[in-house]
Amino acid sequence: MGNTNNKFDVIVIGSGLSGGWAAKEFTEKGLKTLVLERGPEVKHLRDYPTTNMMPWEFPHRNEMPQAVKDANPVISKCYAFREDAAHFFVKDNEHPYTQEKPFDWIRGYQTGGKSLMWARQTQRWSPFDFEGPARDGFAVDWPIRYKDLASWYSYVEKFAGISGNRDNIPSLPDGEFLPSLELSCVENYFSDFVKKNFEGRHVIYGRCAHLTVPQKIHLEQGRAQCQKRNLCQRGCPFGGYFSSNSVTLPWAEKTGNLTMISGAVVHSIMYDEKTGKASGVAVIDAKTHKATEYFARVIFVNAAALNTNLILLNSTSKRFPNGLGNDNGLLGKYMAFHNYRARVSGKYDGFLDKTTDGRSHTSAYIPRFRNVEKQETDFLRGYAAGFSANRGIKRNTDGFGEALKNNLDKKEMGPWNVGSHMMGETIPKESNYVALDKNKKDEWGMPLLSISIDYDDNDEKMVKDYQEQMTMMFEKAGFQDITTTDSKQAPGLDIHEMGGVRMGHDTNTSMLNKWNQLHECKNVFVTDGACMTSTSTQNPSLTYMALTARAADYAMSEMKKGNL
Amino acid sequence: MLNCCMTHLKRREAIKQLFCITAGVALIPSCMSDRSKAAILLKNIKISAEEEAMLAALCETILPKTDTPGAKELSSHLFVLTMVDECRKKEDQQQFISGMKSFQDKCQSYKGKDFTSSTPDDKKAIVESIIADKDDSTDLKYFFKTVKGLTIQSYTASEFFMTKVQVYELIPGRYHGCVPA
């Protein structure tokens, strides 16, 4: 198991979605791999305390106590911070950070990180997405294209288990899919309507990381068919969705090549001037604050976008006084996120003789249709959107006494509720950055992260366009009582923050090369959200999996050649 | 002390784990020192044992026992108090208490009795008059709406309702998008 010399072939910082994947790739190929997780251990099945609880067993019926909300205003804004999963979310008062501008930083510090609580929506990037910056003149050119990642998407999709339909849409390539679920009557109705009336716009089944029909590989992983409980954020007794805890980490453990250390806060990556490479990682024990060093030939930084930036910024040396690999001063800059501000909702009075049965763990998805083939609007890029149509029992609360009792027991169906939310691409800018707080440190002696990220004019125009377009589509489809909202929420609640260690061709204008290696320190790789040169509109986790598998493969070929 | 606890718990047998020692809510039997304090440990609001009894009676008037359990059996008033005490902001708690005082005054001015010792008909009349009041902005209205809403939730989110009336499936195992309603 452990190497008493603290020497490993590979160190992976972070056991979340991308870190777990790195661990799987390296251990599978026989490399002794250390995974450092700053949070406590969460072992699949054993450490899911709420997973089988019934609604009435929660003291506040899943509402959070006011005292917790008051002490933790940031995390309390997160939709999933409820009694059943709050224990998996970082509390702001325990892990403070500096908001130079308002930013809601949502984190999960435990084995598996946010792969426990994520929404499991997965889409491939397309050629249009990788070509975006070059065509539209923002950020820098991606050093890779879709064709470089396509086979890796297939590779990770098969292992993870992705459910979807073959929709044949150029801006959203199909993948290796398990069967899809049905969509609801009205989701199908809207899909057909949009197909007939709006050229180039599609409403499709929301592709997701669920085992609708497990394959041999998934049974080998010890997983079973998703049972559509929709309680994924608690951890799943069936392993029905993808998480590090249920998929990649147990697989890595089986090889005998994995060492997992929990409660290990990475302070910095150590740089050896003689070799021109990173030598290892300095760790502070989360509880005892004792310092330990670990050494490896290759280091994968998968601490989640902002924490990866923090670690690299804190990895200073004579050679790199501004952070590891940061000759050009761009580390922490060109941050971006997804614009989740707007929603459109309504009702539909069709299909009143129909309803849904059971539960679905996904809904419908509208791929970006703005500015795909060419620039068409007064804003750059565009937005994807979710779409869902559901109906439930209309709760009749009229009156009191016996009359109220009788009303509550009624099973009258309410109307179909339709809703959509936007997922807009944001343009990375130098003025959106993260940096080390100059004064404040946390209890492990690391500087707090200072975050300065904001919306711009492009985002405002995009919100307006989304609201107009969706409202128009809803109206034409015959939906009623249409309302639009703009939450004006701070960046961060999208939980898709990216950038700071961007990939690019040029060492002057980027941090990573086309293999996710730091240009200036070739044995350090970054494959989580920090590496993203642009954000596009897709839910990014699938792309992190593919980039990680590809970079790990490259790292191993370099190690074989003796280059690393 | 232990014997008191056992008697107290046996009386609440039907509610089972509804208010077990979780999330800071403890059942403290009224046989303990201060008879004038409420039977559950509240952190933020203060009510007396009499006020707790009044609340229990009000909840039962709102949601009585029929052929399905009522508020008394479900200890709905304890759920109301827990939610107000732990899941509401300070200003909402203050409005609740103020509204509760208004409610007590209203009962006294109706027939000079408190709610608990009023007849079932009088209880109904008092509730009806609150509902009939067109002014929605009073503390009394807030108090009543809060009690009614949380009483309803204590019923619809109860084990009984979710296993016998509208069955909640922990493991649906299926999804059909378009079936007859």
Chai-1 contact restraints between the chains, C-beta under 6 A:
chainA,res_idxA,chainB,res_idxB,connection_type,confidence,min_distance_angstrom,max_distance_angstrom,comment,restraint_id
A,P55,B,A157,contact,1.0,0.0,6.0,A-B,restraint_1
A,W56,B,A157,contact,1.0,0.0,6.0,A-B,restraint_2
A,W56,B,S158,contact,1.0,0.0,6.0,A-B,restraint_3
A,W56,B,E159,contact,1.0,0.0,6.0,A-B,restraint_4
A,P59,B,T22,contact,1.0,0.0,6.0,A-B,restraint_5
A,P59,B,A23,contact,1.0,0.0,6.0,A-B,restraint_6
A,H60,B,C87,contact,1.0,0.0,6.0,A-B,restraint_7
A,R61,B,A157,contact,1.0,0.0,6.0,A-B,restraint_8
A,E63,B,C87,contact,1.0,0.0,6.0,A-B,restraint_9
A,P65,B,E86,contact,1.0,0.0,6.0,A-B,restraint_10
A,P65,B,C87,contact,1.0,0.0,6.0,A-B,restraint_11
A,Q66,B,C87,contact,1.0,0.0,6.0,A-B,restraint_12
A,Q66,B,K89,contact,1.0,0.0,6.0,A-B,restraint_13
A,L181,B,Y175,contact,1.0,0.0,6.0,A-B,restraint_14
A,E182,B,G177,contact,1.0,0.0,6.0,A-B,restraint_15
A,L183,B,G177,contact,1.0,0.0,6.0,A-B,restraint_16
A,S184,B,G177,contact,1.0,0.0,6.0,A-B,restraint_17
A,C185,B,C178,contact,1.0,0.0,6.0,A-B,restraint_18
A,Q227,B,I171,contact,1.0,0.0,6.0,A-B,restraint_19
A,Q227,B,G173,contact,1.0,0.0,6.0,A-B,restraint_20
A,K228,B,P172,contact,1.0,0.0,6.0,A-B,restraint_21
A,K228,B,Y175,contact,1.0,0.0,6.0,A-B,restraint_22
A,R229,B,I171,contact,1.0,0.0,6.0,A-B,restraint_23
A,D353,B,A181,contact,1.0,0.0,6.0,A-B,restraint_24
A,K354,B,C178,contact,1.0,0.0,6.0,A-B,restraint_25
A,K354,B,A181,contact,1.0,0.0,6.0,A-B,restraint_26
A,T355,B,A181,contact,1.0,0.0,6.0,A-B,restraint_27
A,T356,B,G177,contact,1.0,0.0,6.0,A-B,restraint_28
A,D357,B,H176,contact,1.0,0.0,6.0,A-B,restraint_29
A,D357,B,V179,contact,1.0,0.0,6.0,A-B,restraint_30
A,G358,B,P172,contact,1.0,0.0,6.0,A-B,restraint_31
A,G358,B,R174,contact,1.0,0.0,6.0,A-B,restraint_32
A,G358,B,Y175,contact,1.0,0.0,6.0,A-B,restraint_33
A,R359,B,P172,contact,1.0,0.0,6.0,A-B,restraint_34
A,R359,B,Y175,contact,1.0,0.0,6.0,A-B,restraint_35
A,S360,B,Y175,contact,1.0,0.0,6.0,A-B,restraint_36
A,T397,B,I152,contact,1.0,0.0,6.0,A-B,restraint_37
A,F400,B,I62,contact,1.0,0.0,6.0,A-B,restraint_38
A,F400,B,V127,contact,1.0,0.0,6.0,A-B,restraint_39
A,G401,B,P64,contact,1.0,0.0,6.0,A-B,restraint_40
A,E402,B,T66,contact,1.0,0.0,6.0,A-B,restraint_41
A,K405,B,T66,contact,1.0,0.0,6.0,A-B,restraint_42
A,D409,B,V165,contact,1.0,0.0,6.0,A-B,restraint_43
A,M413,B,A181,contact,1.0,0.0,6.0,A-B,restraint_44
